[in-house]
Amino acid sequence: MKNYSAHGINDFFICCGYKGYVIKEYFANYFLHTSDVTFDMQNNQMEVRTRHAESWKVTLVDTGDETMTGGLLKRVERYGRDEEMFCFTYGDGVSDVDISATIDFHKKYGKSLLH
């Protein structure tokens, strides 16, 4: 997501299947995870000292444990219906793809973009 964000893409749809609740809990507590925080246990208080949050909008979609690629696209379609284009990738890969160049290539040749 940070790589996409570096290319100006900050709106994400995450397909949640197996253990999707862990992903939801992570994002529900993202602000806390990325901040310096002081907990005053005696007074039951929390103070956020310094925060760092990404400029992301993240939609988490329950897509099921067994859903294949086409089904994933179908289940998130309603949330991105108004988008001019979108990128689609799996989160378990590691690469150094130049996302901006890939998008520009597809725009130049008028092709649909699936990444």
NORPE-V767039 format. One record per pair of residues at least 12 apart in sequence whose ideal C-beta (glycine too) atoms are under 10 Angstrom apart, sorted by sequence separation. I is the first residue (numbers start at 1). GAP is how many residues later the second one is. If there is no record, write none. Layout:
BEGIN
<<I,GAP> <I,GAP>>
END
This chain:
BEGIN
<<35,12> <36,12> <37,12> <63,12> <76,12> <87,12> <103,12> <1,13> <14,13> <35,13> <36,13> <37,13> <62,13> <63,13> <73,13> <102,13> <32,14> <35,14> <36,14> <37,14> <61,14> <12,15> <35,15> <36,15> <61,15> <73,15> <87,15> <32,16> <34,16> <35,16> <36,16> <61,16> <72,16> <87,16> <99,16> <31,17> <34,17> <35,17> <59,17> <61,17> <34,18> <35,18> <61,18> <72,18> <85,18> <97,18> <32,19> <33,19> <34,19> <69,19> <87,19> <31,20> <33,20> <34,20> <59,20> <95,20> <31,21> <59,21> <69,21> <85,21> <31,22> <85,22> <30,23> <84,23> <30,24> <88,25> <89,25> <30,26> <86,26> <87,26> <88,26> <89,26> <85,27> <86,27> <87,27> <88,27> <30,28> <85,28> <86,28> <87,28> <27,29> <84,29> <85,29> <86,29> <27,31> <26,32> <27,32> <28,32> <27,33> <24,34> <26,34> <23,35> <24,36> <23,37> <24,38> <21,39> <20,40> <20,41> <21,41> <73,41> <12,42> <20,42> <20,43> <10,44> <11,44> <12,44> <13,44> <14,44> <16,44> <17,44> <20,44> <10,45> <11,45> <12,45> <13,45> <14,45> <15,45> <16,45> <17,45> <20,45> <69,45> <10,46> <11,46> <12,46> <13,46> <14,46> <15,46> <16,46> <17,46> <18,46> <19,46> <9,47> <10,47> <11,47> <12,47> <13,47> <14,47> <15,47> <16,47> <17,47> <18,47> <10,48> <11,48> <12,48> <13,48> <15,48> <16,48> <17,48> <18,48> <5,49> <14,49> <15,49> <16,49> <17,49> <5,50> <13,50> <17,50> <5,51> <2,52> <4,52> <15,52> <1,53> <2,54> <15,54> <1,55> <17,55> <15,56> <1,57> <15,57> <15,58> <13,59> <13,60> <15,60> <15,61> <13,62> <14,62> <13,63> <13,64> <13,66> <13,67> <11,68> <23,68> <11,69> <13,70> <11,72> <13,73> <15,73> <12,74> <11,75> <12,75> <13,75> <15,75> <15,76> <9,77> <14,77> <9,78> <12,79> <7,80> <4,83> <4,85> <3,86> <1,90> <7,90> <9,90> <3,91> <7,91> <8,91> <9,91> <3,92> <7,92> <8,92> <3,93> <4,93> <6,93> <7,93> <3,94> <5,94> <6,94> <7,94> <9,94> <3,95> <4,95> <7,95> <8,95> <3,96> <7,96> <4,111>>
END
